[in-house]
């Protein structure tokens, strides 16, 4: 496996495809680099000579921001969006899709695994949830919540009056 800029690139693949293993180089950039270095694009990465590797390295260093610098730049851009509280920054902060995709369904990559809210099936599970809820306010030291008193003129509802 040849090394370019300290990154091992797959040797069994063609040069333009193996260059894509470097962060910041896609297919179009890889093809441009191979064209500038005047290397046969059919050639495998293992078959590259030392001279060809140095040509590729020089072209990459002179013209492109890659790997750590590129990751840092992208992270700074995201931090800037978050700090100015732009819409995109808020979406990044909340971990939701940033580019206008729907979230009612899908968006599982950004939102993570589904968290079911409000449904507990089975008697044992319901009993366990009830004991957790009852224990939670006492543990937190929160005051006990009681129902608000009814208004003076409010009619009382009974089963007989509903019928």
Secondary structure by P-SEA (a helix, b strand, c coil): ccccccccccccccccccccccccccaaaaaaaaaaaccccccccccccaaaaaaaaaaaaacccccaaaaaaaaaaaaaaaaaccaaaaaaaaccccccccccccccccccccccccccccaaaaaaaaaaaaaccccccccbbbbccccccbbbbcccccc
